[in-house]
Amino acid sequence: VLDLMIHDIDVILSVVNSKVKRINASGVSVISKSPDIANARIEFENGCVANLTASRISLKNMRKSRFFQRDAYISVDFLEKQVEVVKMKDAPEKPGEFDMVLQNAEGDKKQIYFENPEILNNNAIKDELETFAQAINNDSTPVVTLKQGTQALDVALQVISSFKN
């Protein structure tokens, strides 16, 4: 949790921008005395729910986040540095020949749009250290503030403590 999941917690806290309401988590020890696989469900006061899984024994390296919201799905692959956005909008009166149009259970027609935003290739750890050094050298606010880092650590510790419950 403190090694792998904390980065996801930090990202989620910055995106959701709401107080944590409830955390339910489980951890399973497979090859060590501490949990090797952890799953957490974090509920926020604004109604958002985050499901996180971190494993240090997975056979495949994976760093993905998926965001579901009304009329959109966003998939972020941090390892492959790819983003896929699928949006649904009201279908036009006369859709084009190749437009993807679906009809939902209520009878509304929606058109699907796909986007793949360009991602700049970078070394995230190097960038993190450089921006931290710049904040020290320039006496400026770092990208992740002390308050944000403390909040992520607090949530991570709540995840760990809920293993014992």
trRosetta pair geometry for C-beta under 8 A, 3 or more apart (Angstrom, degrees):
i j d omega theta_ij theta_ji phi_ij phi_ji
1 4 7.3 -56 -102 55 13 76
1 5 4.6 -37 -141 43 53 128
1 6 6.7 86 152 -47 59 82
1 27 7.5 -68 -41 -93 115 130
1 35 7.4 44 -25 74 100 124
1 38 5.2 -27 -68 59 91 175
1 40 7.8 82 -121 -36 112 132
1 54 6.5 146 -93 57 46 144
1 156 5.2 149 150 -165 104 93
1 159 5.3 -177 -145 95 141 126
1 160 5.4 -159 57 -65 158 94
2 5 7.7 -1 -31 51 18 87
2 6 5.6 31 -147 -38 35 130
2 153 7.9 37 -125 -131 91 77
2 156 5.7 108 -90 158 63 140
2 160 7.6 4 -40 -55 95 136
3 6 7.2 123 37 13 8 109
3 56 7.3 37 80 -79 135 125
4 7 7.0 -67 180 21 35 104
4 8 7.7 14 143 -2 67 108
4 54 4.0 150 101 -162 121 126
4 55 7.7 -88 99 38 168 24
4 56 6.6 -162 -26 -68 141 86
5 8 5.5 -60 -160 41 53 111
5 9 6.0 56 144 -26 79 103
5 38 6.0 -69 -40 83 146 129
5 40 6.9 92 -167 11 147 128
5 52 5.7 95 -146 151 108 133
5 54 3.9 -109 -61 -25 92 148
5 156 6.4 147 96 -120 103 99
5 159 6.9 -104 117 99 149 168
6 9 5.3 -49 -146 34 36 116
6 10 6.4 42 153 -23 66 101
6 152 5.6 90 -170 153 84 111
6 153 7.0 19 -140 -90 123 54
6 156 4.8 -8 -97 -81 90 146
7 10 5.7 -50 -152 32 31 114
7 11 6.6 31 150 -17 63 104
8 11 5.6 -52 -149 36 35 111
8 12 6.2 33 154 -18 67 107
8 52 5.3 144 114 -132 140 123
8 54 7.2 -159 15 -67 135 110
8 65 6.7 167 -135 -86 98 112
9 12 5.8 -58 -146 39 29 109
9 13 6.2 29 157 -19 66 107
9 42 7.8 114 -123 -39 87 161
9 52 7.1 -13 -67 -82 73 168
9 152 4.8 131 107 -151 108 86
9 155 5.0 177 -168 91 132 127
9 156 5.6 -144 13 -62 167 87
9 159 7.7 -120 -83 -23 137 139
10 13 6.0 -55 -145 36 27 109
10 14 6.5 22 157 -16 62 108
10 144 6.6 -9 -167 -129 132 136
10 148 6.8 74 -147 155 92 100
10 149 7.4 0 -111 -106 120 51
10 152 4.1 -4 -79 -101 78 148
11 14 6.0 -63 -153 38 29 107
11 15 6.3 18 155 -13 66 112
11 65 6.6 -105 115 -76 146 162
12 15 5.8 -62 -144 41 31 106
12 16 5.7 18 166 -12 71 115
12 42 7.1 105 130 69 151 143
12 50 4.8 41 -149 -113 147 161
12 52 7.5 -95 -29 -66 151 121
12 65 7.9 -164 -69 -139 86 133
13 16 6.3 -55 -127 42 25 102
13 17 7.8 94 168 -68 50 37
13 148 6.9 157 106 -156 127 84
13 151 5.6 154 -172 119 158 122
13 152 5.9 -135 14 -80 146 79
13 155 6.8 -166 -66 -7 126 153
14 17 7.3 12 180 -60 27 78
14 148 6.8 32 -77 -149 97 129
15 67 7.4 -110 164 -103 153 137
16 44 5.3 -159 170 -70 138 166
16 46 7.0 173 177 47 91 126
16 48 4.9 -158 -135 81 112 158
16 50 7.1 -88 -56 -43 141 122
17 46 7.9 25 87 -5 68 153
18 44 4.1 89 92 172 122 124
18 45 5.1 -150 171 51 110 84
18 46 3.9 -117 -101 -2 156 112
18 48 6.3 142 37 27 140 117
19 44 6.7 139 79 -157 37 78
19 45 4.8 29 63 -4 88 127
20 23 6.4 5 175 -48 128 100
20 42 6.0 -62 -132 -169 107 103
20 43 7.4 97 -164 76 66 49
20 44 6.0 -63 -108 -104 41 65
20 45 7.7 56 91 -22 4 83
20 155 6.0 154 -53 -108 155 106
20 158 7.4 141 122 70 158 164
21 43 4.7 -60 65 108 107 93
21 44 5.8 118 -3 -165 97 12
21 45 4.9 141 -64 -69 105 59
22 42 7.7 170 88 -154 51 42
22 43 4.4 9 53 49 91 115
23 40 6.2 -18 -165 -167 97 106
23 41 7.2 155 -155 80 47 54
23 42 5.3 -7 -106 -107 83 72
23 43 7.5 -154 -71 23 39 72
23 155 7.1 162 -82 -159 145 78
23 158 4.9 104 40 131 158 115
23 159 5.9 -106 174 -83 137 60
23 162 5.5 -147 113 -31 99 153
24 40 7.2 154 84 -156 45 56
24 41 4.7 -5 60 55 94 104
24 162 6.3 -158 -139 168 29 146
25 38 6.5 6 -177 -175 113 94
25 39 6.4 175 -150 92 67 50
25 40 3.9 -14 -101 -104 107 79
25 41 7.1 -170 -74 21 58 61
25 159 4.5 98 -55 -158 168 73
25 160 7.7 -36 95 -53 149 19
25 162 4.4 104 39 84 95 120
25 163 6.1 -50 105 -62 102 68
26 38 7.3 178 92 -148 44 55
26 39 5.5 1 55 55 84 94
26 163 6.5 105 -143 -118 31 70
27 34 7.7 -37 152 169 138 64
27 35 2.8 -54 171 -102 117 155
27 37 6.9 161 -154 85 57 51
27 38 4.5 -14 -103 -102 89 84
27 39 7.8 -178 -79 22 47 60
27 160 7.5 17 -31 -126 148 56
27 163 4.3 -18 19 -117 113 129
28 35 5.9 79 44 -141 27 88
28 36 6.6 -53 95 50 70 78
28 37 4.8 -7 53 60 100 101
28 38 7.8 -170 19 -76 64 43
29 32 6.0 -110 -153 79 96 56
29 33 6.1 -12 -145 -166 147 17
29 34 6.3 159 -101 98 108 14
29 35 5.5 -90 -65 -95 67 39
29 36 5.9 96 -136 -5 39 89
30 36 4.5 -78 29 45 95 142
30 37 6.7 51 -17 -4 120 103
30 57 5.7 -87 68 20 138 168
31 36 5.7 73 33 -74 82 154
31 57 6.1 140 8 -94 123 138
32 36 5.8 127 31 -65 96 102
35 38 5.1 82 131 -70 136 92
35 163 6.3 -120 -40 -126 140 150
36 55 6.7 38 141 -153 74 70
36 56 5.4 -106 -160 53 74 93
36 57 4.8 26 162 -12 127 120
37 53 7.4 -8 -172 -169 87 91
37 54 7.4 174 -150 90 45 51
37 55 4.5 2 -110 -107 82 92
37 56 7.8 -139 -69 24 52 63
37 57 6.7 -71 -54 39 93 104
38 52 7.8 -3 113 113 91 96
38 53 7.1 169 89 -150 52 47
38 54 5.1 -1 56 56 97 92
38 55 7.6 -174 24 -74 59 53
38 159 6.8 73 171 154 132 121
38 163 7.6 -65 -125 -81 102 121
39 51 7.4 -7 -171 -174 93 84
39 52 6.9 166 -153 89 47 56
39 53 4.9 -9 -104 -102 81 80
40 50 7.8 10 106 105 92 92
40 51 7.5 171 88 -152 50 42
40 52 4.7 -3 56 57 93 103
40 53 8.0 -177 21 -74 63 40
40 159 4.5 -43 -97 -129 142 117
40 162 7.7 106 -122 63 94 134
41 49 6.7 -10 -172 -172 90 101
41 50 7.4 163 -155 84 43 51
41 51 5.4 -10 -104 -104 74 74
41 52 7.9 -171 -75 22 31 70
42 49 7.2 156 82 -159 51 52
42 50 4.5 -7 57 58 102 100
42 51 8.0 -169 22 -74 69 29
42 52 7.0 26 -3 -2 108 111
42 155 6.9 22 -119 -166 141 122
42 159 7.9 -51 -71 -81 105 103
43 48 7.7 159 -156 89 47 50
43 49 5.3 -16 -105 -107 69 81
44 47 6.9 -30 80 42 84 23
44 48 4.4 6 43 60 126 90
44 49 7.3 -149 14 -74 81 36
44 50 7.5 59 -25 -6 106 97
52 159 8.0 -47 70 -119 130 146
55 58 4.1 97 97 -38 124 100
58 61 7.3 136 93 -83 114 30
58 62 6.7 -73 129 18 156 102
61 79 6.2 136 126 -108 104 155
62 79 6.8 -106 -138 -1 29 141
63 77 7.1 101 82 -170 70 53
63 78 3.8 -68 119 61 117 111
63 79 4.7 127 35 -35 102 91
64 75 6.8 -14 -167 -170 108 87
64 76 6.7 155 -156 84 57 55
64 77 5.2 -19 -102 -105 88 64
64 78 7.0 -156 -80 10 33 81
64 79 7.8 -53 -55 14 71 98
65 75 7.6 165 88 -154 50 44
65 76 4.7 -3 58 57 92 106
65 78 7.3 57 -2 -30 95 105
66 73 7.2 -11 -172 -173 96 89
66 74 7.1 161 -157 85 49 54
66 75 5.1 -9 -108 -106 83 73
66 76 7.5 -168 -77 23 38 69
67 72 7.8 -3 108 116 96 98
67 73 7.3 161 84 -158 58 42
67 74 4.3 -2 54 57 105 102
67 75 7.9 -157 24 -69 68 34
67 76 7.6 38 -6 -5 101 104
68 72 7.9 167 -155 94 37 59
68 73 5.7 -5 -109 -112 67 78
69 72 5.1 -1 67 62 94 95
69 73 7.8 -179 32 -79 62 39
69 74 7.8 13 14 2 103 102
71 87 6.2 29 150 -164 85 71
71 88 4.5 -124 -149 63 73 88
71 89 6.9 75 -171 -75 126 48
71 110 7.7 -148 -126 -147 92 135
72 85 6.8 -19 -163 -169 105 89
72 86 6.8 154 -154 84 53 55
72 87 4.9 -11 -102 -107 88 71
72 88 7.1 -145 -65 18 46 74
73 85 7.5 158 83 -156 53 43
73 86 4.5 -2 55 56 98 105
74 83 7.0 -13 -170 -168 90 96
74 84 7.3 165 -153 85 44 53
74 85 5.2 -5 -108 -107 80 76
74 86 7.8 -160 -72 26 40 65
75 83 7.0 160 85 -155 57 47
75 84 4.6 1 54 54 105 98
75 85 8.0 -158 26 -71 65 38
76 82 7.8 171 -152 90 40 51
76 83 5.3 -6 -106 -107 71 84
77 80 4.3 0 124 46 129 102
77 81 7.0 -63 95 -1 83 13
77 82 4.6 12 48 53 115 88
77 83 7.5 -154 24 -71 71 41
78 81 7.1 20 -167 -78 29 53
78 124 7.6 2 -175 -42 107 156
81 119 4.7 -165 168 108 90 140
81 121 6.3 92 132 -106 170 63
82 116 7.2 -31 -166 -156 88 103
82 119 6.6 -136 -93 10 26 139
83 116 6.6 146 82 -154 67 54
83 117 5.0 -14 76 50 129 96
83 119 6.0 130 -4 -55 103 117
84 114 7.2 -29 -166 -160 89 92
84 115 7.6 146 -162 80 43 54
84 116 5.9 -17 -104 -100 62 80
85 114 7.2 140 81 -162 60 44
85 115 4.1 -13 61 62 110 102
85 116 7.4 -169 21 -74 78 32
85 117 6.8 51 -7 -15 121 98
86 112 6.4 -16 -170 -165 95 100
86 113 7.3 154 -158 78 46 51
86 114 5.8 -14 -104 -103 71 69
86 115 7.9 -165 -71 25 30 71
87 112 7.4 147 78 -156 46 50
87 113 4.6 -17 62 60 97 102
87 115 7.2 29 -3 -1 109 110
88 102 7.8 -53 -132 47 119 115
88 110 4.4 13 -176 171 107 131
88 111 7.1 153 -153 72 57 39
88 112 5.9 -26 -97 -97 73 62
88 113 7.6 -177 -80 18 25 79
89 110 6.7 143 69 -157 24 79
89 111 5.6 -26 66 59 79 91
89 113 6.5 23 6 -8 109 120
90 108 7.3 -77 -118 -179 81 107
90 109 7.3 70 -164 85 61 70
90 110 6.5 -64 -105 -110 29 60
90 111 7.3 17 109 12 23 92
91 95 5.6 -39 -173 -67 107 117
91 99 7.4 124 -143 142 98 134
91 101 4.6 58 -115 -131 142 114
91 109 4.0 -59 28 126 132 103
91 110 5.8 -175 -36 -135 91 6
91 111 4.3 124 -102 -41 72 92
92 95 5.6 140 59 -80 90 58
92 99 7.7 -78 33 -154 104 173
92 111 6.9 15 0 -36 73 147
95 99 3.9 -126 -179 69 107 141
95 101 5.0 -108 -65 -43 168 136
95 111 6.4 171 -114 -97 120 120
96 99 4.4 112 52 -27 80 105
99 111 5.6 -37 177 -139 114 116
100 111 6.6 118 78 -160 60 63
100 112 4.2 -36 92 47 119 107
101 109 5.5 8 -179 -177 110 105
101 110 7.0 160 -153 81 62 36
101 111 5.2 -32 -96 -95 75 70
101 112 7.7 -160 -82 5 27 78
102 109 7.2 164 84 -151 36 58
102 110 5.4 -20 63 63 86 89
102 112 6.7 52 -4 -34 109 107
103 107 6.3 -15 -176 -147 107 34
103 108 7.0 160 -153 79 62 34
103 109 5.2 -32 -96 -94 75 69
103 110 7.7 154 -97 17 26 73
104 107 7.2 -46 72 20 67 18
104 108 5.1 -2 39 57 108 88
104 110 6.3 47 -29 -3 105 118
122 126 7.6 -140 169 64 84 104
122 127 5.5 29 160 -43 128 135
123 126 3.8 42 98 20 117 118
123 127 6.3 160 83 -17 60 86
124 127 5.6 -56 -144 39 29 112
124 128 6.2 35 155 -25 65 105
125 128 5.6 -50 -147 32 31 115
125 129 6.5 26 156 -14 64 105
126 129 6.0 -59 -150 40 30 107
126 130 6.1 28 154 -19 66 110
127 130 5.7 -56 -142 39 29 111
127 131 6.2 23 162 -15 66 107
128 131 6.3 -60 -146 38 24 103
128 132 6.3 24 154 -19 61 110
128 143 7.6 -108 -127 51 62 133
129 132 5.6 -55 -147 37 31 113
129 133 6.3 31 155 -18 66 105
130 133 5.7 -54 -147 37 30 110
130 134 6.3 33 152 -20 64 106
131 134 5.4 -49 -144 36 35 116
131 135 6.4 41 153 -24 64 101
131 142 6.3 108 133 -154 93 79
131 143 4.9 19 140 -15 148 116
132 135 5.7 -51 -152 31 31 113
132 136 6.8 29 149 -15 63 103
132 142 5.5 21 -112 -129 60 129
132 143 7.9 -76 -64 22 64 92
133 136 5.7 -55 -152 37 35 110
133 137 6.1 28 154 -14 69 110
134 137 5.7 -57 -138 44 31 108
134 138 5.6 3 169 5 69 117
134 140 7.1 -27 132 49 82 119
135 138 6.5 -64 -127 53 20 92
135 139 7.8 49 170 -126 52 6
135 140 5.1 -108 -132 73 62 76
135 141 6.5 -63 -137 117 115 14
135 142 3.8 -44 -62 -78 170 75
135 143 7.7 -125 -53 -8 131 61
136 139 7.6 12 -176 -72 25 44
141 145 6.0 -23 -170 -94 101 99
142 145 6.2 156 64 -90 84 43
142 146 8.0 94 40 -37 117 65
144 148 5.0 -123 -166 88 74 128
144 149 5.5 92 143 -59 110 92
145 148 4.7 97 52 7 78 100
145 149 6.9 -143 95 -2 41 87
146 149 5.8 -56 -146 40 30 111
146 150 6.1 32 155 -21 65 109
147 150 5.7 -56 -147 37 28 112
147 151 6.4 30 153 -21 63 105
148 151 5.7 -52 -148 33 32 112
148 152 6.5 31 154 -17 64 104
149 152 5.8 -53 -150 36 32 110
149 153 6.3 31 152 -17 65 107
150 153 5.6 -54 -146 39 32 112
150 154 6.2 37 153 -24 65 105
151 154 5.6 -52 -147 34 31 115
151 155 6.5 28 155 -16 64 103
152 155 5.9 -55 -149 37 31 108
152 156 6.3 33 151 -20 65 107
153 156 5.5 -54 -146 38 32 114
153 157 6.3 32 155 -18 66 105
154 157 5.9 -56 -149 37 28 109
154 158 6.5 31 150 -20 63 104
155 158 5.5 -52 -150 34 35 114
155 159 6.5 42 149 -24 65 99
156 159 5.5 -47 -153 29 34 115
156 160 6.6 32 150 -16 64 103
157 160 5.5 -50 -148 37 37 112
157 161 6.2 35 154 -18 67 105
158 161 5.7 -53 -142 39 32 109
158 162 6.4 32 156 -23 64 105
159 162 6.0 -60 -153 32 27 108
159 163 7.5 43 145 -33 58 91
160 163 5.8 -37 -168 5 41 116
161 164 6.1 -51 -169 28 47 109
161 165 7.3 46 141 -23 68 105
162 165 5.2 -48 -152 27 52 118
